[in-house]
Amino acid sequence: MSKETPCVAVCMIDPRTKLCFGCGRTLPEIARWHAMESTERLAVMALLPSRMANAGLQPMAGSPRRA
């Protein structure tokens, strides 16, 4: 099974960008994550690297989690 969560157990929201420092998701995305279909999760995950880069955030290291 593929990893369908970008969570690295660093759950802090950047007040400037409203993105999680650990994974780059927004609070609404985090809240809905388990209700999303697999394809929607994978689509969001595909956006996260560029979203983080555009916001000037570096992903924080943590313990990758499976969800």
C-alpha positions as CSV (number, residue, x, y, z in Angstrom):
1,M,0.0,0.0,0.0
2,S,1.3,3.5,-0.8
3,K,1.7,6.1,1.8
4,E,-1.3,8.3,1.6
5,T,-0.4,11.0,4.1
6,P,2.3,13.6,4.0
7,C,2.2,13.9,7.8
8,V,5.6,13.8,9.6
9,A,4.2,14.5,13.1
10,V,5.2,18.2,13.0
11,C,1.8,19.8,13.4
12,M,2.3,23.5,13.5
13,I,0.6,26.0,11.3
14,D,2.6,29.0,9.9
15,P,0.6,32.1,10.8
16,R,1.7,33.9,7.6
17,T,0.9,31.2,5.0
18,K,-1.7,29.1,7.0
19,L,0.2,26.0,5.9
20,C,1.5,23.3,8.2
21,F,5.2,23.6,8.7
22,G,5.6,19.8,8.5
23,C,3.5,18.8,5.5
24,G,2.2,21.9,3.8
25,R,-1.5,21.1,4.1
26,T,-4.1,23.7,5.2
27,L,-6.2,23.2,8.3
28,P,-9.3,22.4,6.3
29,E,-7.3,19.7,4.3
30,I,-5.9,18.2,7.6
31,A,-9.4,18.2,9.1
32,R,-10.9,16.4,6.0
33,W,-8.0,14.1,5.3
34,H,-9.6,10.9,6.5
35,A,-12.8,11.7,4.7
36,M,-11.1,12.2,1.4
37,E,-11.0,9.6,-1.3
38,S,-7.6,8.2,-2.1
39,T,-7.4,10.0,-5.4
40,E,-8.1,13.4,-3.7
41,R,-5.4,12.7,-1.1
42,L,-2.9,11.9,-3.8
43,A,-3.8,15.0,-5.8
44,V,-3.3,17.2,-2.7
45,M,0.0,15.5,-1.9
46,A,1.2,16.1,-5.5
47,L,0.7,19.9,-4.9
48,L,2.5,20.1,-1.6
49,P,6.2,20.3,-2.7
50,S,5.5,23.3,-5.0
51,R,3.1,24.8,-2.4
52,M,5.8,24.7,0.3
53,A,8.4,26.1,-2.1
54,N,6.2,28.9,-3.3
55,A,5.5,29.8,0.4
56,G,9.2,29.8,1.2
57,L,8.8,26.9,3.7
58,Q,11.1,24.0,4.0
59,P,9.5,20.7,5.1
60,M,10.4,19.9,8.7
61,A,11.8,16.5,9.5
62,G,9.8,14.3,11.7
63,S,8.6,10.7,12.0
64,P,6.7,9.8,8.8
65,R,3.3,8.5,9.7
66,R,0.9,6.2,7.9
67,A,-2.8,7.2,8.0
